[in-house]
Amino acid sequence: MDKNYLFEVVKTELSEIFKCNALEFTRDTCAADIELWDSLNNVKMLLQLEKKFKIRFSGIDASSLENVGELVDLIAVKLIPNP
């Protein structure tokens, strides 16, 4: 799946969760940049994205993410079918 498309979908989902304008999100956006991005909303975000893309994040995945760009890259990897 195209990462630009994934980024746009993720931006839309994040704007709903964090009640922000999707234009506020860039690949470099991190939790410190968004007022409502706390630990509870982080869990909500991951669960919503798992449901949206039909993927699963491990605890290591979730704790290693530093910004939206890394989140999009991780989703892209998880969407690649395993042989």
C-alpha beads as a LAMMPS data file, in Angstrom:
LAMMPS data file: protein, C-alpha beads

83 atoms
82 bonds

1 atom types
1 bond types

-500.0 500.0 xlo xhi
-500.0 500.0 ylo yhi
-500.0 500.0 zlo zhi

Masses

1 110.0

Atoms # bond

1 1 1 0.000 0.000 0.000
2 1 1 1.282 3.482 -0.847
3 1 1 2.760 5.310 2.175
4 1 1 1.311 8.654 1.057
5 1 1 -2.160 7.116 1.068
6 1 1 -1.491 5.505 4.467
7 1 1 -0.312 8.843 5.838
8 1 1 -3.531 10.540 4.734
9 1 1 -5.660 7.802 6.326
10 1 1 -3.636 7.943 9.547
11 1 1 -3.930 11.764 9.639
12 1 1 -7.708 11.480 9.366
13 1 1 -7.864 8.903 12.161
14 1 1 -5.553 10.936 14.408
15 1 1 -7.540 14.117 13.837
16 1 1 -10.663 12.313 15.083
17 1 1 -8.952 10.814 18.128
18 1 1 -7.090 13.948 19.166
19 1 1 -9.801 16.361 18.022
20 1 1 -7.414 18.353 15.805
21 1 1 -7.333 19.469 12.224
22 1 1 -5.657 16.805 10.072
23 1 1 -3.439 19.526 8.612
24 1 1 -1.638 19.717 11.973
25 1 1 -0.060 16.302 11.430
26 1 1 3.227 15.795 9.630
27 1 1 5.530 12.785 9.586
28 1 1 7.513 14.479 12.381
29 1 1 4.518 15.106 14.665
30 1 1 4.955 13.441 18.049
31 1 1 2.919 13.188 21.249
32 1 1 4.510 16.330 22.688
33 1 1 3.089 18.338 19.764
34 1 1 -0.589 17.485 20.395
35 1 1 -2.223 18.525 23.672
36 1 1 -4.647 15.586 23.886
37 1 1 -2.029 12.959 22.985
38 1 1 -1.728 11.306 26.377
39 1 1 -1.236 7.656 27.289
40 1 1 -4.959 6.843 27.215
41 1 1 -5.483 8.430 23.803
42 1 1 -2.315 6.717 22.587
43 1 1 -3.883 3.340 23.407
44 1 1 -7.150 4.413 21.744
45 1 1 -5.186 5.470 18.662
46 1 1 -3.366 2.151 18.390
47 1 1 -6.565 0.155 18.866
48 1 1 -8.421 2.232 16.288
49 1 1 -5.592 1.843 13.762
50 1 1 -5.426 -1.907 14.412
51 1 1 -9.121 -2.152 13.667
52 1 1 -8.931 0.143 10.620
53 1 1 -6.054 -1.737 8.973
54 1 1 -6.772 -5.208 10.432
55 1 1 -3.293 -5.450 11.958
56 1 1 -1.842 -5.959 15.456
57 1 1 0.774 -3.863 17.218
58 1 1 3.030 -5.533 19.769
59 1 1 4.033 -3.800 22.981
60 1 1 7.498 -3.304 21.523
61 1 1 5.961 -1.731 18.405
62 1 1 3.904 0.667 20.481
63 1 1 6.718 1.705 22.799
64 1 1 9.270 2.236 20.040
65 1 1 7.260 4.738 17.964
66 1 1 8.640 8.270 18.078
67 1 1 6.408 10.105 15.581
68 1 1 3.620 9.801 13.029
69 1 1 6.081 8.948 10.255
70 1 1 7.336 5.904 12.151
71 1 1 3.728 4.890 12.801
72 1 1 2.923 5.057 9.083
73 1 1 6.078 3.090 8.236
74 1 1 5.179 0.406 10.785
75 1 1 1.656 0.088 9.404
76 1 1 3.085 -0.258 5.891
77 1 1 5.348 -3.107 7.039
78 1 1 2.492 -4.866 8.835
79 1 1 0.336 -4.692 5.703
80 1 1 2.892 -6.640 3.662
81 1 1 1.621 -10.241 3.473
82 1 1 3.836 -12.858 5.107
83 1 1 4.869 -15.666 2.732

Bonds

1 1 1 2
2 1 2 3
3 1 3 4
4 1 4 5
5 1 5 6
6 1 6 7
7 1 7 8
8 1 8 9
9 1 9 10
10 1 10 11
11 1 11 12
12 1 12 13
13 1 13 14
14 1 14 15
15 1 15 16
16 1 16 17
17 1 17 18
18 1 18 19
19 1 19 20
20 1 20 21
21 1 21 22
22 1 22 23
23 1 23 24
24 1 24 25
25 1 25 26
26 1 26 27
27 1 27 28
28 1 28 29
29 1 29 30
30 1 30 31
31 1 31 32
32 1 32 33
33 1 33 34
34 1 34 35
35 1 35 36
36 1 36 37
37 1 37 38
38 1 38 39
39 1 39 40
40 1 40 41
41 1 41 42
42 1 42 43
43 1 43 44
44 1 44 45
45 1 45 46
46 1 46 47
47 1 47 48
48 1 48 49
49 1 49 50
50 1 50 51
51 1 51 52
52 1 52 53
53 1 53 54
54 1 54 55
55 1 55 56
56 1 56 57
57 1 57 58
58 1 58 59
59 1 59 60
60 1 60 61
61 1 61 62
62 1 62 63
63 1 63 64
64 1 64 65
65 1 65 66
66 1 66 67
67 1 67 68
68 1 68 69
69 1 69 70
70 1 70 71
71 1 71 72
72 1 72 73
73 1 73 74
74 1 74 75
75 1 75 76
76 1 76 77
77 1 77 78
78 1 78 79
79 1 79 80
80 1 80 81
81 1 81 82
82 1 82 83
